Amino acid sequence: MNKKIGIFLAVALMVSVFTAPAFTAEESGVTQDEKGNIDIPPGYEFTPVSKENLGDKMLAAVSFFSTKMEGDCIKGLRICKSALKLDPSNAFILNNQNNIKNTFLPAAKKNLGEELYNKIWRNIISTKYVKGEKVIYTNSAYKFTFSYSVDWSIVAENENDSERNNAFIQIISPVVLDDAGRKVIPSVGVMVEKISSGMDVEKYYKLWIKRQEDMNITISWSEAYKLIGKRVVFESEQEDKHFKGEMAFFVKNGYGYCLNFTSKPEVYESTKWKFDGMLDDFEIK
C-alpha cells in the first residue's frame, strides 16, 4: 500500500476518537503585545479566511512579509490568495483586497524577485475562505472543490504531493456525544490521486476495497452516486474500537477522488447528514 494512502486511511479512523486535534480553524487568533511582537499560531496560514478574522489574517501576512524570508513570504501569499476569494460585500473586505493587490503583492514580488514570486504564487494551489456558514475549499491543481461547516476544523493537509501525484485534506467535526455520553469526533477526508489510464469508477472502487483488507474494513452497502460516482457504507473494528462511515468515489480526467466519512455506529445516523451536504457540494472541474 502507498505509504501516503495508508496514513490517510489511518487518520480517517483515528480522528473519530481524538479529543486533541493538531490545530483547529478558529480556536486562537493572531495576537500582538504592547511591544509590537506578533504571535501567530502554528499552521495559521492554512486556516480559512473570513470576514471576521480578516484583520488577524492581514496582521499575520504583514508579519510574514516583513521577514523577507522565502518561507514566510509563502505563508503570507497563501493568506492573500484566500483573502482575495472573499466576496467584497462591504468596504472592509474591499479595502483589504485592494491593499493586497496594490501593496502586499507588489512588496512580496520585490522581495522575492518576479520569477520566484510567480513560481510560488502558482504553487499555492489551495484556497479556503468562509462564505455564509460554510468554508469553500478549492484545489486548483487537482481541479476539485467542496464545502464544509465553519465549525469543522482542519487536522491534516497536503495540497500537492508532486512526487506521488496526489493530495488530501482531513477535517473533523466538533465533539458529539453518543447515548452513553461518550465523546465522538466524526471526520471527513478528501483524497485525490493519479490513476492508471482506462480505470473507471468501478475499477477505482475495487482498488480501494483491496486497500481495506489489511484494515479489517467491511463494505456493507453500495450504490451509484451522481451518475459518475459510487458511494459505499463501511464498518471497521480496530482493536476494541468500532467505526462506521461512508466513502464516495469519483473518476475524472485520469484522477481518482475519494471522500471518506468516518464516525461511530452510535452516532452514524445522526451525523451522516453533514457528509450528504459535502457530497452535494463536491465538484470536479
One Martini backbone bead per residue (centre of mass of N, CA, C, O) as a GRO file, in nm:
protein
  285
    1MET     BB    1   0.096   0.035   0.022
    2ASN     BB    2   0.073   0.349   0.012
    3LYS     BB    3   0.182   0.548   0.256
    4LYS     BB    4  -0.013   0.792   0.225
    5ILE     BB    5  -0.272   0.621   0.223
    6GLY     BB    6  -0.235   0.489   0.498
    7ILE     BB    7  -0.249   0.752   0.658
    8PHE     BB    8  -0.526   0.841   0.565
    9LEU     BB    9  -0.681   0.597   0.684
   10ALA     BB   10  -0.589   0.622   0.976
   11VAL     BB   11  -0.695   0.907   1.031
   12ALA     BB   12  -0.994   0.851   0.967
   13LEU     BB   13  -1.022   0.664   1.222
   14MET     BB   14  -0.884   0.815   1.466
   15VAL     BB   15  -1.049   1.096   1.484
   16SER     BB   16  -1.313   0.976   1.617
   17VAL     BB   17  -1.139   0.975   1.918
   18PHE     BB   18  -1.034   1.241   1.929
   19THR     BB   19  -0.955   1.550   2.149
   20ALA     BB   20  -0.659   1.655   2.000
   21PRO     BB   21  -0.596   1.836   1.763
   22ALA     BB   22  -0.352   1.992   1.598
   23PHE     BB   23  -0.559   2.205   1.457
   24THR     BB   24  -0.779   2.483   1.455
   25ALA     BB   25  -0.936   2.728   1.295
   26GLU     BB   26  -1.060   2.927   1.569
   27GLU     BB   27  -0.923   2.911   1.860
   28SER     BB   28  -0.684   3.106   1.755
   29GLY     BB   29  -0.520   3.404   1.717
   30VAL     BB   30  -0.370   3.686   1.650
   31THR     BB   31  -0.110   3.848   1.840
   32GLN     BB   32  -0.028   4.163   2.025
   33ASP     BB   33   0.188   4.331   2.199
   34GLU     BB   34   0.313   4.627   2.339
   35LYS     BB   35   0.586   4.581   2.152
   36GLY     BB   36   0.473   4.436   1.868
   37ASN     BB   37   0.458   4.144   1.904
   38ILE     BB   38   0.391   3.862   1.696
   39ASP     BB   39   0.150   3.596   1.728
   40ILE     BB   40   0.143   3.276   1.552
   41PRO     BB   41  -0.014   3.013   1.490
   42PRO     BB   42   0.023   2.712   1.389
   43GLY     BB   43  -0.104   2.700   1.061
   44TYR     BB   44  -0.266   2.971   1.001
   45GLU     BB   45  -0.239   2.985   0.679
   46PHE     BB   46  -0.454   2.728   0.648
   47THR     BB   47  -0.683   2.880   0.746
   48PRO     BB   48  -0.967   3.025   0.708
   49VAL     BB   49  -1.108   3.299   0.553
   50SER     BB   50  -1.271   3.586   0.699
   51LYS     BB   51  -1.435   3.858   0.797
   52GLU     BB   52  -1.362   3.818   1.106
   53ASN     BB   53  -1.030   3.739   1.045
   54LEU     BB   54  -0.890   3.948   0.851
   55GLY     BB   55  -0.719   4.116   1.043
   56ASP     BB   56  -0.544   3.884   1.143
   57LYS     BB   57  -0.441   3.792   0.866
   58MET     BB   58  -0.298   4.061   0.785
   59LEU     BB   59  -0.107   4.068   1.024
   60ALA     BB   60   0.034   3.806   0.948
   61ALA     BB   61   0.128   3.891   0.666
   62VAL     BB   62   0.306   4.125   0.755
   63SER     BB   63   0.497   3.952   0.923
   64PHE     BB   64   0.592   3.764   0.699
   65PHE     BB   65   0.700   3.986   0.498
   66SER     BB   66   0.909   4.131   0.695
   67THR     BB   67   1.140   3.904   0.674
   68LYS     BB   68   1.204   3.817   0.360
   69MET     BB   69   1.139   3.521   0.366
   70GLU     BB   70   1.038   3.271   0.174
   71GLY     BB   71   0.864   3.103   0.374
   72ASP     BB   72   0.697   3.349   0.477
   73CYS     BB   73   0.593   3.451   0.203
   74ILE     BB   74   0.423   3.205   0.146
   75LYS     BB   75   0.228   3.247   0.382
   76GLY     BB   76   0.129   3.527   0.296
   77LEU     BB   77   0.026   3.439   0.013
   78ARG     BB   78  -0.182   3.236   0.112
   79ILE     BB   79  -0.363   3.439   0.249
   80CYS     BB   80  -0.414   3.626   0.004
   81LYS     BB   81  -0.548   3.421  -0.187
   82SER     BB   82  -0.798   3.377  -0.004
   83ALA     BB   83  -0.888   3.676   0.043
   84LEU     BB   84  -0.958   3.722  -0.269
   85LYS     BB   85  -1.226   3.527  -0.244
   86LEU     BB   86  -1.386   3.715  -0.114
   87ASP     BB   87  -1.669   3.884  -0.076
   88PRO     BB   88  -1.708   4.233  -0.160
   89SER     BB   89  -1.960   4.335   0.054
   90ASN     BB   90  -1.754   4.543   0.187
   91ALA     BB   91  -1.525   4.781   0.267
   92PHE     BB   92  -1.330   4.610   0.430
   93ILE     BB   93  -1.272   4.393   0.220
   94LEU     BB   94  -1.202   4.574  -0.020
   95ASN     BB   95  -0.962   4.723   0.110
   96ASN     BB   96  -0.790   4.467   0.159
   97GLN     BB   97  -0.777   4.377  -0.136
   98ASN     BB   98  -0.635   4.635  -0.236
   99ASN     BB   99  -0.385   4.603  -0.056
  100ILE     BB  100  -0.293   4.341  -0.175
  101LYS     BB  101  -0.263   4.436  -0.473
  102ASN     BB  102  -0.097   4.727  -0.409
  103THR     BB  103   0.112   4.612  -0.170
  104PHE     BB  104   0.175   4.317  -0.093
  105LEU     BB  105   0.245   4.189  -0.370
  106PRO     BB  106   0.463   4.388  -0.465
  107ALA     BB  107   0.649   4.339  -0.218
  108ALA     BB  108   0.693   4.038  -0.264
  109LYS     BB  109   0.811   4.063  -0.548
  110LYS     BB  110   1.057   4.234  -0.464
  111ASN     BB  111   1.180   4.032  -0.253
  112LEU     BB  112   1.180   3.766  -0.455
  113GLY     BB  113   1.115   3.810  -0.730
  114GLU     BB  114   0.941   3.744  -1.007
  115GLU     BB  115   1.004   3.445  -1.057
  116LEU     BB  116   0.955   3.336  -0.768
  117TYR     BB  117   0.679   3.454  -0.722
  118ASN     BB  118   0.532   3.308  -0.955
  119LYS     BB  119   0.594   3.022  -0.855
  120ILE     BB  120   0.454   3.040  -0.580
  121TRP     BB  121   0.173   3.128  -0.672
  122ARG     BB  122   0.125   2.865  -0.838
  123ASN     BB  123   0.184   2.662  -0.580
  124ILE     BB  124  -0.076   2.788  -0.461
  125ILE     BB  125  -0.361   2.563  -0.480
  126SER     BB  126  -0.511   2.649  -0.213
  127THR     BB  127  -0.836   2.748  -0.087
  128LYS     BB  128  -0.984   2.927   0.211
  129TYR     BB  129  -1.324   3.029   0.262
  130VAL     BB  130  -1.587   3.218   0.385
  131LYS     BB  131  -1.944   3.133   0.320
  132GLY     BB  132  -2.125   3.196   0.552
  133GLU     BB  133  -2.145   2.857   0.689
  134LYS     BB  134  -1.898   2.808   0.491
  135VAL     BB  135  -1.628   2.632   0.358
  136ILE     BB  136  -1.425   2.699   0.075
  137TYR     BB  137  -1.267   2.444  -0.110
  138THR     BB  138  -0.972   2.467  -0.330
  139ASN     BB  139  -0.809   2.265  -0.593
  140SER     BB  140  -0.638   2.353  -0.880
  141ALA     BB  141  -0.466   2.101  -0.961
  142TYR     BB  142  -0.726   1.882  -0.907
  143LYS     BB  143  -1.010   2.013  -0.966
  144PHE     BB  144  -1.148   2.076  -0.669
  145THR     BB  145  -1.459   2.117  -0.473
  146PHE     BB  146  -1.569   2.208  -0.136
  147SER     BB  147  -1.772   2.192   0.164
  148TYR     BB  148  -1.784   2.319   0.509
  149SER     BB  149  -1.831   2.375   0.819
  150VAL     BB  150  -1.713   2.625   1.032
  151ASP     BB  151  -1.693   2.410   1.288
  152TRP     BB  152  -1.481   2.285   1.138
  153SER     BB  153  -1.149   2.115   1.120
  154ILE     BB  154  -0.818   2.108   1.056
  155VAL     BB  155  -0.560   1.830   1.069
  156ALA     BB  156  -0.488   1.783   0.753
  157GLU     BB  157  -0.244   1.863   0.479
  158ASN     BB  158  -0.192   1.801   0.114
  159GLU     BB  159  -0.205   1.985  -0.174
  160ASN     BB  160   0.086   1.862  -0.303
  161ASP     BB  161   0.225   1.559  -0.429
  162SER     BB  162   0.447   1.543  -0.682
  163GLU     BB  163   0.567   1.255  -0.652
  164ARG     BB  164   0.264   1.103  -0.619
  165ASN     BB  165   0.019   1.256  -0.730
  166ASN     BB  166  -0.123   1.394  -0.463
  167ALA     BB  167  -0.403   1.462  -0.228
  168PHE     BB  168  -0.508   1.608   0.102
  169ILE     BB  169  -0.790   1.636   0.340
  170GLN     BB  170  -0.860   1.687   0.696
  171ILE     BB  171  -1.167   1.683   0.886
  172ILE     BB  172  -1.349   1.798   1.182
  173SER     BB  173  -1.574   1.767   1.420
  174PRO     BB  174  -1.737   1.836   1.661
  175VAL     BB  175  -1.829   1.723   1.945
  176VAL     BB  176  -2.007   1.423   2.015
  177LEU     BB  177  -2.273   1.245   2.173
  178ASP     BB  178  -2.368   0.966   2.289
  179ASP     BB  179  -2.594   0.789   2.481
  180ALA     BB  180  -2.340   0.749   2.700
  181GLY     BB  181  -2.149   1.021   2.676
  182ARG     BB  182  -1.954   0.982   2.450
  183LYS     BB  183  -1.691   1.086   2.262
  184VAL     BB  184  -1.718   1.218   1.922
  185ILE     BB  185  -1.521   1.255   1.601
  186PRO     BB  186  -1.600   1.325   1.316
  187SER     BB  187  -1.486   1.263   0.970
  188VAL     BB  188  -1.321   1.410   0.672
  189GLY     BB  189  -1.180   1.284   0.370
  190VAL     BB  190  -0.979   1.409   0.092
  191MET     BB  191  -0.880   1.233  -0.208
  192VAL     BB  192  -0.619   1.245  -0.463
  193GLU     BB  193  -0.522   1.051  -0.764
  194LYS     BB  194  -0.332   0.901  -0.978
  195ILE     BB  195  -0.432   0.694  -1.251
  196SER     BB  196  -0.495   0.465  -1.459
  197SER     BB  197  -0.556   0.418  -1.764
  198GLY     BB  198  -0.900   0.321  -1.789
  199MET     BB  199  -1.003   0.387  -1.509
  200ASP     BB  200  -1.285   0.343  -1.346
  201VAL     BB  201  -1.497   0.355  -1.080
  202GLU     BB  202  -1.508   0.048  -1.035
  203LYS     BB  203  -1.199   0.002  -1.026
  204TYR     BB  204  -1.142   0.207  -0.802
  205TYR     BB  205  -1.318   0.077  -0.591
  206LYS     BB  206  -1.165  -0.199  -0.589
  207LEU     BB  207  -0.896  -0.082  -0.500
  208TRP     BB  208  -1.002   0.011  -0.220
  209ILE     BB  209  -1.096  -0.261  -0.116
  210LYS     BB  210  -0.813  -0.382  -0.110
  211ARG     BB  211  -0.702  -0.171   0.100
  212GLN     BB  212  -0.894  -0.272   0.345
  213GLU     BB  213  -0.806  -0.560   0.431
  214ASP     BB  214  -0.575  -0.471   0.648
  215MET     BB  215  -0.827  -0.304   0.821
  216ASN     BB  216  -1.104  -0.448   0.860
  217ILE     BB  217  -1.297  -0.354   0.620
  218THR     BB  218  -1.650  -0.343   0.566
  219ILE     BB  219  -1.864  -0.370   0.299
  220SER     BB  220  -2.235  -0.324   0.310
  221TRP     BB  221  -2.287  -0.088   0.089
  222SER     BB  222  -2.416   0.022  -0.241
  223GLU     BB  223  -2.402   0.302  -0.486
  224ALA     BB  224  -2.486   0.514  -0.702
  225TYR     BB  225  -2.343   0.852  -0.782
  226LYS     BB  226  -2.391   1.110  -0.982
  227LEU     BB  227  -2.331   0.886  -1.220
  228ILE     BB  228  -1.989   0.906  -1.163
  229GLY     BB  229  -2.033   0.742  -0.893
  230LYS     BB  230  -1.953   0.591  -0.563
  231ARG     BB  231  -2.130   0.457  -0.273
  232VAL     BB  232  -2.033   0.362   0.066
  233VAL     BB  233  -2.060   0.140   0.336
  234PHE     BB  234  -1.878   0.109   0.648
  235GLU     BB  235  -1.696  -0.125   0.861
  236SER     BB  236  -1.484  -0.118   1.169
  237GLU     BB  237  -1.223  -0.299   1.351
  238GLN     BB  238  -1.000  -0.156   1.605
  239GLU     BB  239  -0.969  -0.360   1.818
  240ASP     BB  240  -1.198  -0.190   2.042
  241LYS     BB  241  -1.289  -0.035   1.778
  242HIS     BB  242  -1.586   0.111   1.627
  243PHE     BB  243  -1.672   0.176   1.286
  244LYS     BB  244  -1.865   0.418   1.084
  245GLY     BB  245  -1.927   0.480   0.723
  246GLU     BB  246  -1.829   0.665   0.424
  247MET     BB  247  -1.779   0.631   0.063
  248ALA     BB  248  -1.659   0.823  -0.222
  249PHE     BB  249  -1.634   0.784  -0.585
  250PHE     BB  250  -1.419   0.932  -0.841
  251VAL     BB  251  -1.375   0.987  -1.204
  252LYS     BB  252  -1.135   1.221  -1.363
  253ASN     BB  253  -0.887   1.299  -1.577
  254GLY     BB  254  -0.703   1.057  -1.439
  255TYR     BB  255  -0.858   1.072  -1.156
  256GLY     BB  256  -0.897   0.989  -0.813
  257TYR     BB  257  -1.176   1.016  -0.581
  258CYS     BB  258  -1.194   1.039  -0.214
  259LEU     BB  259  -1.457   1.017   0.030
  260ASN     BB  260  -1.427   1.012   0.400
  261PHE     BB  261  -1.656   0.897   0.640
  262THR     BB  262  -1.610   0.902   1.002
  263SER     BB  263  -1.755   0.709   1.264
  264LYS     BB  264  -2.003   0.592   1.483
  265PRO     BB  265  -2.264   0.387   1.523
  266GLU     BB  266  -2.417   0.568   1.741
  267VAL     BB  267  -2.384   0.846   1.527
  268TYR     BB  268  -2.426   0.802   1.225
  269GLU     BB  269  -2.724   0.896   1.163
  270SER     BB  270  -2.680   1.196   1.304
  271THR     BB  271  -2.406   1.278   1.103
  272LYS     BB  272  -2.429   1.213   0.783
  273TRP     BB  273  -2.553   1.482   0.672
  274LYS     BB  274  -2.284   1.629   0.631
  275PHE     BB  275  -2.190   1.448   0.398
  276ASP     BB  276  -2.416   1.506   0.206
  277GLY     BB  277  -2.339   1.808   0.168
  278MET     BB  278  -2.053   1.760   0.055
  279LEU     BB  279  -2.141   1.596  -0.191
  280ASP     BB  280  -2.324   1.812  -0.320
  281ASP     BB  281  -2.063   2.022  -0.342
  282PHE     BB  282  -1.899   1.839  -0.508
  283GLU     BB  283  -1.637   1.924  -0.750
  284ILE     BB  284  -1.528   1.868  -1.090
  285LYS     BB  285  -1.362   2.042  -1.350
   0.00000   0.00000   0.00000
